[in-house]
Amino acid sequence: MTTITRPYSLNANAPKIVNTGAPHALVRSITPLMVMVAGTGGLMTVDSAIKMSEYCCVNSSLIHIEGSRSTNKKIDTRSTAEHITNIRDALAINMSDLAAVFAVTRPTVYAWLEGQQEPKPEAMKRIQQLSSIADEFGQANIKRLDKLLQRPILDGRSLLDILKANEDPLAVLPLIREISEKEVKTRSDSKGSGKHRRSLDDVLGDFSVAIDLQG
């Protein structure tokens, strides 16, 4: 054990020694300092004590610092069942359509959901990717997405078609959100004015455009 001794001082700003767990981490700029080393019966300079400690001590503090570095990468710890539930709820998709998206049978999806069967690596990767996409759809708070899922919203294709083709549905998220907001506003205006309410197909016709999802 190393003990640091220095003249007593009433100065609150006087330098202090902080125990870092590493003997050679003592601040060399603090002078004058002498070190009382247990077992030696005498005083040593700080530099001498540091050199001696390097021969008999392990720098555990550096190991601790190295091992405790934090990263900004967020790890998704959700289970397979949680991912499946998230996809189903956020995308407002039924089990039959969900099975079609993953190109498996309904019993297989139910087995995943109940923890009776683990998806193959490729299927698990797809599940995680789609769950991440479902997170963004959920945050978009799209009203009545279940009514839009199978409607031809662009170039005669629906969101379900895009999912089945393993294309990126985020490319059409802004369009779907705009259509939903337009449809909600139309419903609200119709109720307030008593006028005939436009159908959802009429609203979708206003936004029917071609979008290159492969680009």
GUKOLPA-570449 format. One line per 2 residues: their letters; for each residue x, y, z of N, C-alpha, C, O, CB. Coordinates in steps of 0.2 Angstrom, whole numbers, plus 5000, padded with zeros to 4 digits. Glycine has a CB too. Example, Ala and Ser with C-alpha at 12.3 -4.5 7.8 and 13.67 -1.06 7.14 Angstrom:
<atoms>
as = 5066,4972,5039,5062,4978,5039,5066,4984,5039,5071,4983,5042,5057,4978,5045; 5064,4989,5035,5068,4995,5036,5064,5000,5039,5067,5006,5040,5070,4997,5029
</atoms>
This chain:
<atoms>
mt = 5004,4994,5000,5000,5000,5000,5004,5006,5000,5009,5006,5004,4995,5000,5006; 5003,5011,4996,5006,5017,4995,5003,5023,4999,4997,5024,4998,5008,5019,4988
ti = 5006,5027,5003,5003,5032,5007,5006,5039,5005,5013,5039,5004,5004,5031,5014; 5002,5044,5003,5005,5050,5001,5005,5055,5007,5000,5056,5010,5001,5053,4995
tr = 5011,5058,5008,5011,5063,5014,5013,5070,5011,5017,5070,5006,5016,5061,5019; 5010,5075,5014,5012,5082,5012,5010,5086,5017,5006,5085,5022,5008,5084,5005
py = 5013,5092,5018,5012,5097,5023,5004,5099,5023,5001,5100,5018,5016,5103,5022; 5002,5099,5030,4995,5101,5031,4994,5108,5028,4998,5113,5029,4993,5100,5038
sl = 4988,5109,5025,4986,5116,5022,4979,5117,5023,4975,5113,5022,4988,5116,5014; 4977,5123,5025,4971,5126,5025,4968,5128,5019,4962,5130,5018,4970,5131,5031
na = 4972,5128,5014,4970,5131,5007,4965,5126,5004,4967,5120,5002,4976,5132,5003; 4959,5128,5003,4954,5123,5000,4956,5121,4993,4953,5116,4990,4947,5126,5000
na = 4960,5126,4990,4961,5124,4983,4968,5120,4982,4970,5119,4976,4962,5131,4979; 4970,5118,4987,4977,5114,4987,4976,5108,4983,4970,5105,4984,4979,5113,4994
pk = 4981,5106,4980,4980,5099,4976,4978,5093,4980,4981,5093,4985,4986,5098,4971; 4974,5089,4977,4972,5083,4981,4974,5077,4977,4975,5077,4971,4965,5083,4982
iv = 4975,5072,4980,4977,5065,4977,4971,5061,4976,4967,5060,4981,4983,5061,4981; 4969,5059,4970,4963,5055,4969,4966,5048,4968,4970,5046,4964,4959,5058,4964
nt = 4963,5043,4971,4964,5036,4970,4961,5033,4964,4955,5033,4963,4962,5032,4976; 4965,5032,4959,4963,5030,4952,4963,5022,4952,4961,5020,4947,4967,5033,4947
ga = 4966,5019,4956,4967,5012,4956,4973,5010,4952,4975,5004,4952,4961,5009,4952; 4977,5015,4949,4983,5013,4946,4989,5017,4949,4989,5023,4949,4983,5015,4938
ph = 4994,5014,4952,4999,5018,4955,5003,5023,4951,5004,5028,4954,5004,5013,4958; 5004,5022,4945,5008,5026,4941,5003,5032,4938,5006,5036,4934,5011,5023,4935
al = 4997,5032,4940,4992,5037,4938,4993,5043,4942,4989,5048,4941,4985,5035,4937; 4997,5043,4948,4998,5049,4952,5000,5055,4948,5004,5055,4943,5003,5048,4958
vr = 4997,5061,4950,4999,5067,4946,5006,5069,4948,5007,5071,4954,4994,5072,4948; 5010,5069,4943,5017,5071,4944,5018,5079,4945,5023,5081,4948,5021,5069,4938
si = 5013,5083,4943,5014,5090,4944,5013,5092,4951,5014,5098,4952,5009,5093,4939; 5011,5088,4956,5010,5090,4962,5016,5090,4966,5019,5084,4967,5004,5086,4966
tp = 5019,5095,4968,5026,5096,4971,5025,5101,4977,5021,5105,4977,5031,5098,4967; 5029,5100,4982,5033,5094,4983,5029,5088,4987,5025,5090,4991,5040,5096,4987
lm = 5031,5082,4985,5027,5076,4988,5033,5071,4990,5038,5070,4986,5022,5074,4984; 5031,5068,4995,5035,5062,4997,5031,5056,4999,5025,5057,5000,5040,5064,5004
vm = 5033,5050,4998,5029,5044,4998,5032,5040,5004,5038,5038,5004,5029,5041,4992; 5027,5038,5008,5029,5033,5013,5027,5026,5011,5021,5025,5010,5026,5035,5020
va = 5032,5022,5010,5030,5015,5007,5030,5010,5013,5035,5010,5016,5035,5013,5002; 5025,5007,5014,5024,5002,5019,5029,4996,5018,5030,4994,5012,5017,4999,5019
gt = 5033,4995,5023,5037,4989,5023,5044,4992,5022,5049,4988,5022,5035,4984,5018; 5045,4998,5020,5052,5000,5018,5055,5004,5024,5061,5004,5024,5052,5005,5012
gg = 5051,5007,5028,5054,5010,5034,5057,5017,5032,5060,5020,5036,5059,5006,5037; 5055,5020,5027,5058,5026,5025,5054,5030,5020,5048,5027,5018,5065,5025,5022
lm = 5056,5035,5017,5052,5039,5012,5056,5038,5005,5061,5037,5005,5053,5047,5014; 5051,5039,5000,5054,5039,4994,5051,5045,4990,5045,5047,4992,5052,5032,4990
tv = 5054,5047,4984,5051,5052,4980,5045,5049,4976,5045,5042,4976,5056,5055,4975; 5041,5053,4974,5035,5050,4970,5037,5046,4964,5034,5041,4962,5030,5056,4968
ds = 5042,5049,4960,5045,5045,4954,5047,5038,4956,5046,5034,4952,5050,5049,4951; 5051,5038,4962,5054,5032,4963,5048,5027,4965,5049,5021,4964,5059,5032,4969
ai = 5043,5029,4969,5038,5025,4971,5034,5022,4965,5032,5017,4965,5033,5029,4976; 5033,5027,4960,5030,5025,4954,5033,5019,4950,5030,5014,4948,5028,5031,4949
km = 5040,5020,4950,5044,5015,4946,5044,5009,4950,5043,5003,4946,5051,5018,4946; 5044,5009,4956,5044,5002,4960,5037,4999,4959,5037,4993,4959,5045,5004,4967
se = 5032,5003,4959,5025,5000,4959,5024,4997,4952,5020,4992,4951,5020,5006,4960; 5027,4999,4947,5026,4997,4940,5029,4989,4940,5027,4986,4935,5030,5001,4935
yc = 5034,4988,4944,5037,4981,4944,5032,4976,4948,5033,4970,4947,5044,4981,4947; 5028,4978,4952,5024,4974,4957,5017,4974,4956,5013,4971,4959,5026,4975,4964
cv = 5014,4979,4953,5007,4980,4952,5005,4980,4945,5008,4981,4940,5005,4987,4955; 4999,4978,4944,4995,4977,4938,4991,4983,4937,4987,4985,4942,4991,4971,4937
ns = 4991,4986,4931,4987,4992,4930,4980,4990,4928,4978,4990,4923,4990,4996,4924; 4976,4989,4934,4970,4986,4933,4965,4992,4931,4960,4990,4928,4967,4983,4939
sl = 4967,4998,4932,4962,5003,4930,4961,5004,4923,4956,5005,4920,4964,5010,4933; 4967,5003,4919,4967,5004,4912,4963,4998,4909,4959,4999,4904,4974,5003,4909
ih = 4963,4992,4912,4959,4986,4910,4952,4988,4911,4948,4987,4906,4961,4980,4913; 4950,4991,4916,4943,4993,4918,4941,4998,4913,4935,4997,4911,4943,4995,4925
ie = 4945,5003,4912,4943,5008,4907,4941,5005,4900,4936,5007,4897,4948,5014,4907; 4946,5001,4898,4946,4999,4891,4939,4994,4891,4936,4994,4886,4952,4994,4890
gs = 4938,4991,4896,4932,4986,4896,4925,4989,4897,4920,4986,4896,4933,4981,4901; 4925,4996,4899,4919,4999,4901,4917,5004,4896,4913,5008,4897,4919,5002,4908
rs = 4921,5005,4890,4919,5010,4885,4912,5008,4883,4910,5003,4880,4924,5010,4880; 4908,5013,4883,4901,5013,4880,4901,5014,4873,4905,5018,4870,4896,5017,4884
tn = 4896,5011,4870,4895,5012,4863,4888,5015,4861,4883,5014,4866,4896,5005,4859; 4887,5018,4856,4881,5021,4854,4876,5017,4851,4870,5018,4849,4882,5028,4850
kk = 4878,5011,4849,4874,5006,4845,4869,5003,4850,4870,5001,4855,4878,5000,4843; 4863,5004,4847,4857,5001,4851,4855,4994,4849,4855,4993,4843,4851,5006,4850
id = 4855,4990,4854,4854,4983,4853,4846,4981,4854,4844,4983,4859,4858,4978,4857; 4843,4978,4849,4836,4976,4849,4836,4969,4853,4838,4964,4850,4833,4976,4842
tr = 4833,4969,4859,4833,4963,4863,4826,4960,4863,4824,4955,4866,4834,4965,4870; 4821,4962,4858,4815,4960,4858,4815,4952,4855,4819,4950,4851,4810,4964,4853
st = 4810,4948,4858,4810,4941,4856,4806,4941,4849,4804,4946,4846,4806,4937,4861; 4807,4935,4846,4803,4934,4840,4796,4935,4840,4793,4938,4836,4804,4926,4837
ae = 4793,4933,4846,4786,4934,4847,4784,4941,4847,4779,4944,4845,4783,4930,4853; 4788,4945,4850,4787,4952,4851,4788,4956,4844,4784,4960,4843,4792,4955,4856
hi = 4793,4953,4840,4793,4956,4833,4787,4955,4829,4785,4959,4826,4800,4953,4830; 4785,4949,4830,4779,4947,4826,4773,4951,4828,4769,4953,4824,4778,4939,4826
tn = 4772,4952,4834,4766,4955,4837,4767,4963,4835,4762,4966,4833,4766,4955,4845; 4773,4965,4835,4774,4972,4833,4772,4973,4826,4769,4978,4824,4781,4974,4834
ir = 4774,4969,4821,4773,4969,4814,4765,4969,4813,4763,4973,4809,4777,4964,4810; 4762,4964,4816,4755,4963,4815,4751,4969,4817,4746,4971,4814,4753,4957,4819
da = 4753,4972,4823,4749,4978,4826,4751,4984,4822,4746,4988,4820,4750,4978,4833; 4757,4986,4821,4759,4992,4818,4757,4993,4811,4755,4998,4809,4766,4993,4819
la = 4757,4987,4807,4755,4987,4800,4748,4985,4799,4746,4985,4793,4760,4983,4796; 4744,4984,4804,4737,4982,4804,4736,4976,4799,4732,4976,4795,4733,4988,4802
in = 4740,4971,4800,4740,4965,4795,4738,4959,4798,4740,4958,4804,4747,4964,4792; 4734,4955,4795,4731,4949,4798,4736,4943,4797,4741,4944,4794,4724,4947,4795
ms = 4735,4938,4800,4740,4932,4801,4741,4929,4794,4746,4927,4792,4738,4927,4806; 4735,4929,4790,4736,4926,4783,4740,4930,4779,4745,4927,4775,4729,4925,4780
dl = 4739,4937,4779,4743,4941,4775,4751,4941,4777,4755,4942,4773,4741,4948,4775; 4751,4941,4784,4758,4941,4787,4762,4934,4785,4768,4935,4783,4758,4941,4794
aa = 4758,4929,4784,4762,4923,4782,4764,4923,4775,4769,4921,4773,4757,4917,4783; 4760,4927,4771,4761,4928,4764,4767,4932,4763,4771,4931,4758,4755,4931,4760
vf = 4768,4937,4767,4774,4942,4767,4780,4938,4768,4785,4939,4765,4773,4947,4772; 4780,4933,4773,4786,4929,4775,4786,4923,4770,4791,4919,4771,4786,4927,4782
av = 4782,4922,4766,4782,4916,4762,4782,4909,4766,4785,4905,4764,4788,4916,4757; 4778,4909,4771,4777,4903,4775,4769,4902,4776,4765,4906,4774,4781,4904,4782
tr = 4768,4897,4780,4761,4895,4781,4759,4899,4788,4763,4901,4792,4760,4888,4782; 4752,4899,4788,4749,4902,4795,4752,4898,4801,4754,4901,4806,4742,4902,4794
pt = 4751,4892,4801,4754,4888,4807,4761,4890,4809,4763,4890,4814,4753,4880,4806; 4765,4891,4804,4772,4893,4805,4772,4899,4809,4776,4900,4813,4776,4893,4798
vy = 4769,4904,4806,4769,4911,4810,4766,4910,4817,4769,4913,4821,4764,4916,4806; 4761,4906,4818,4758,4905,4825,4763,4901,4829,4764,4903,4835,4752,4901,4824
aw = 4767,4897,4826,4772,4893,4830,4778,4898,4832,4780,4898,4837,4775,4888,4826; 4780,4903,4827,4784,4908,4829,4781,4913,4835,4785,4914,4840,4786,4913,4823
le = 4775,4914,4834,4772,4919,4839,4771,4915,4846,4772,4919,4851,4765,4921,4837; 4770,4909,4846,4770,4905,4853,4776,4902,4855,4776,4899,4860,4765,4900,4852
gq = 4782,4904,4852,4788,4901,4854,4789,4894,4853,4794,4891,4856,4789,4903,4861; 4785,4891,4849,4786,4884,4848,4791,4882,4842,4793,4876,4842,4779,4881,4846
qe = 4793,4887,4838,4798,4886,4833,4802,4892,4832,4799,4898,4832,4794,4884,4826; 4808,4891,4830,4812,4897,4829,4813,4898,4821,4814,4893,4818,4819,4896,4832
pk = 4812,4904,4819,4813,4905,4812,4820,4904,4809,4825,4904,4813,4811,4913,4810; 4821,4902,4803,4827,4901,4800,4831,4908,4800,4828,4913,4800,4827,4898,4793
pe = 4838,4908,4800,4841,4914,4800,4839,4919,4795,4838,4925,4797,4849,4913,4798; 4838,4917,4789,4835,4922,4784,4829,4925,4786,4827,4931,4785,4835,4919,4777
am = 4824,4921,4788,4818,4923,4790,4818,4927,4796,4814,4932,4797,4813,4917,4792; 4823,4926,4801,4823,4930,4807,4826,4937,4805,4824,4942,4808,4828,4926,4812
kr = 4831,4937,4800,4833,4944,4798,4828,4948,4795,4827,4954,4796,4839,4943,4793; 4823,4945,4791,4818,4948,4788,4813,4951,4793,4810,4956,4793,4814,4944,4783
iq = 4811,4946,4798,4807,4948,4804,4809,4954,4807,4806,4959,4809,4806,4942,4809; 4816,4954,4809,4819,4960,4813,4819,4966,4808,4817,4972,4811,4826,4959,4815
ql = 4820,4966,4802,4820,4972,4797,4813,4974,4797,4812,4980,4797,4822,4970,4790; 4808,4970,4796,4801,4972,4795,4798,4975,4802,4794,4980,4802,4797,4966,4793
ss = 4801,4972,4808,4799,4975,4814,4801,4982,4815,4798,4986,4818,4801,4971,4820; 4807,4983,4813,4810,4990,4813,4806,4995,4809,4805,5001,4810,4818,4990,4811
ia = 4804,4993,4803,4800,4997,4798,4793,4998,4802,4790,5003,4801,4799,4993,4792; 4790,4993,4805,4784,4993,4809,4785,4999,4814,4780,5002,4815,4782,4987,4812
de = 4790,4999,4817,4791,5004,4822,4790,5011,4819,4787,5016,4822,4799,5004,4825; 4793,5012,4813,4792,5019,4810,4785,5020,4808,4782,5026,4808,4797,5020,4804
fg = 4781,5015,4806,4774,5016,4804,4770,5017,4810,4765,5021,4810,4772,5009,4800; 4772,5014,4816,4768,5015,4822,4769,5022,4824,4765,5025,4827,4771,5010,4827
qa = 4775,5025,4824,4777,5032,4826,4773,5037,4821,4772,5042,4823,4784,5033,4825; 4772,5035,4815,4768,5039,4810,4761,5040,4812,4758,5045,4810,4769,5037,4803
ni = 4758,5035,4816,4751,5036,4819,4746,5037,4813,4742,5041,4813,4751,5042,4823; 4747,5032,4808,4742,5032,4802,4735,5030,4804,4735,5024,4807,4745,5028,4796
kr = 4730,5034,4803,4724,5032,4805,4721,5026,4799,4722,5027,4793,4719,5038,4805; 4718,5021,4802,4714,5016,4798,4719,5013,4793,4717,5013,4787,4708,5019,4795
ld = 4725,5011,4795,4730,5008,4790,4727,5002,4787,4729,5000,4782,4737,5007,4794; 4723,4998,4791,4720,4992,4789,4716,4993,4783,4716,4988,4779,4716,4989,4794
kl = 4713,4999,4782,4709,5000,4776,4714,5002,4770,4711,5002,4764,4704,5006,4777; 4720,5004,4771,4724,5006,4766,4729,5000,4764,4732,5001,4758,4728,5012,4768
lq = 4729,4995,4768,4734,4990,4767,4734,4987,4760,4739,4986,4757,4734,4985,4772; 4728,4985,4758,4727,4982,4752,4724,4986,4746,4722,4984,4741,4722,4976,4753
rp = 4723,4993,4747,4721,4997,4742,4726,4999,4737,4732,5000,4739,4718,5004,4745; 4725,5000,4731,4730,5002,4726,4732,5009,4727,4728,5013,4724,4728,5000,4719
il = 4737,5010,4730,4739,5017,4732,4744,5020,4727,4744,5027,4726,4742,5018,4739; 4747,5016,4723,4752,5019,4718,4753,5014,4712,4755,5008,4714,4758,5021,4721
dg = 4752,5017,4707,4753,5013,4701,4750,5006,4701,4752,5001,4699,4760,5012,4700; 4744,5006,4704,4740,5000,4705,4742,4995,4710,4740,4989,4710,4740,4996,4698
rs = 4747,4997,4714,4750,4992,4719,4748,4995,4726,4747,5000,4727,4757,4992,4718; 4747,4990,4730,4746,4991,4737,4752,4990,4742,4757,4988,4740,4740,4987,4740
ll = 4751,4993,4748,4756,4992,4753,4758,4984,4754,4764,4982,4755,4754,4995,4760; 4753,4980,4754,4753,4973,4755,4758,4970,4749,4762,4966,4750,4747,4970,4755
di = 4756,4973,4743,4760,4970,4737,4768,4972,4738,4772,4968,4736,4757,4973,4731; 4769,4978,4741,4776,4980,4742,4779,4976,4747,4785,4974,4746,4776,4987,4744
lk = 4775,4974,4752,4778,4970,4757,4780,4963,4755,4785,4960,4756,4773,4969,4763; 4775,4960,4751,4776,4953,4748,4782,4953,4743,4785,4948,4743,4770,4951,4745
an = 4783,4959,4740,4789,4959,4735,4795,4960,4739,4801,4961,4735,4787,4964,4730; 4795,4961,4745,4801,4962,4749,4805,4968,4747,4811,4969,4747,4806,4956,4748
ed = 4801,4973,4745,4803,4980,4744,4803,4984,4750,4800,4982,4755,4799,4983,4738; 4805,4990,4750,4806,4995,4755,4799,4999,4756,4798,5003,4752,4812,4999,4755
pl = 4795,4997,4761,4789,5001,4762,4789,5008,4765,4785,5012,4764,4784,4997,4766; 4795,5009,4767,4797,5016,4770,4797,5021,4764,4796,5027,4765,4803,5016,4774
av = 4798,5019,4758,4798,5023,4752,4791,5026,4751,4790,5031,4748,4800,5019,4746; 4786,5023,4753,4779,5025,4752,4776,5027,4758,4770,5029,4758,4775,5020,4749
lp = 4779,5027,4764,4776,5029,4770,4774,5037,4770,4768,5038,4772,4781,5029,4776; 4778,5041,4767,4775,5048,4767,4768,5049,4763,4764,5053,4765,4780,5053,4764
li = 4768,5045,4757,4762,5045,4753,4756,5042,4757,4751,5045,4757,4763,5041,4747; 4757,5037,4760,4752,5033,4764,4749,5038,4770,4743,5039,4771,4754,5027,4767
re = 4754,5041,4773,4752,5046,4778,4748,5052,4776,4743,5054,4779,4758,5048,4782; 4750,5054,4770,4746,5060,4767,4739,5058,4765,4735,5062,4766,4750,5063,4761
is = 4739,5052,4762,4732,5049,4760,4728,5048,4766,4722,5050,4766,4733,5043,4756; 4731,5046,4771,4727,5045,4778,4724,5051,4780,4719,5052,4782,4731,5041,4783
ek = 4729,5056,4781,4727,5063,4783,4721,5066,4779,4717,5069,4782,4733,5067,4784; 4722,5065,4772,4717,5068,4768,4710,5065,4769,4705,5068,4769,4719,5067,4761
ev = 4711,5058,4770,4704,5054,4771,4701,5056,4777,4695,5057,4778,4706,5047,4770; 4705,5057,4782,4702,5059,4789,4699,5066,4789,4694,5067,4791,4708,5059,4794
kt = 4702,5070,4785,4700,5077,4784,4693,5077,4780,4689,5081,4782,4705,5082,4781; 4693,5073,4775,4687,5073,4771,4681,5070,4775,4676,5073,4775,4688,5068,4765
rs = 4683,5065,4779,4677,5063,4784,4675,5068,4789,4669,5069,4790,4680,5057,4787; 4680,5072,4791,4678,5077,4796,4674,5082,4793,4669,5085,4796,4684,5080,4800
ds = 4676,5085,4787,4672,5090,4784,4665,5088,4782,4661,5091,4782,4676,5092,4777; 4665,5081,4780,4658,5079,4777,4653,5078,4783,4647,5080,4782,4659,5072,4774
kg = 4656,5076,4789,4651,5076,4795,4649,5083,4797,4643,5084,4799,4655,5073,4801; 4653,5088,4796,4652,5095,4798,4647,5098,4794,4643,5102,4796,4658,5099,4799
sg = 4648,5097,4787,4644,5100,4782,4637,5097,4780,4633,5100,4777,4648,5102,4776; 4637,5090,4781,4631,5086,4779,4632,5084,4772,4627,5081,4769,4625,5090,4781
kh = 4637,5086,4769,4638,5084,4762,4639,5077,4761,4641,5073,4766,4643,5088,4758; 4639,5074,4755,4640,5067,4753,4648,5066,4754,4652,5070,4752,4638,5066,4746
rr = 4649,5061,4758,4656,5059,4759,4660,5056,4754,4657,5051,4751,4657,5055,4766; 4665,5058,4752,4669,5055,4746,4672,5048,4749,4673,5047,4755,4675,5059,4744
sl = 4672,5044,4744,4674,5037,4746,4682,5037,4746,4685,5042,4744,4672,5032,4741; 4685,5032,4750,4692,5032,4750,4695,5031,4744,4701,5033,4743,4694,5026,4755
dd = 4692,5027,4739,4694,5026,4732,4695,5033,4729,4700,5034,4725,4690,5021,4728; 4690,5037,4730,4691,5044,4727,4697,5048,4729,4700,5051,4726,4684,5048,4728
vl = 4698,5047,4736,4704,5051,4739,4710,5048,4737,4715,5051,4735,4703,5050,4747; 4710,5041,4736,4716,5038,4734,4718,5040,4726,4724,5040,4724,4716,5030,4734
gd = 4713,5041,4723,4713,5043,4716,4717,5050,4715,4721,5051,4710,4707,5043,4712; 4716,5054,4720,4720,5060,4720,4727,5060,4721,4731,5064,4719,4717,5065,4725
fs = 4729,5054,4724,4737,5053,4725,4740,5047,4721,4745,5045,4723,4737,5052,4733; 4736,5044,4717,4739,5039,4713,4744,5041,4708,4743,5044,4703,4733,5035,4709
va = 4750,5039,4710,4756,5041,4707,4761,5035,4706,4760,5030,4710,4760,5047,4710; 4766,5035,4701,4770,5030,4701,4777,5032,4704,4779,5037,4704,4772,5029,4693
id = 4779,5027,4708,4785,5028,4712,4790,5023,4711,4788,5017,4711,4784,5029,4720; 4796,5024,4710,4801,5019,4708,4804,5017,4715,4808,5020,4718,4807,5022,4704
lq = 4802,5011,4717,4804,5008,4724,4811,5005,4723,4814,5004,4729,4799,5003,4726; 4813,5004,4718,4820,5001,4717,4825,5006,4717,4831,5004,4718,4820,4996,4711
g = 4824,5012,4716,4829,5017,4715,4832,5019,4722,4836,5023,4723,4826,5023,4712
</atoms>
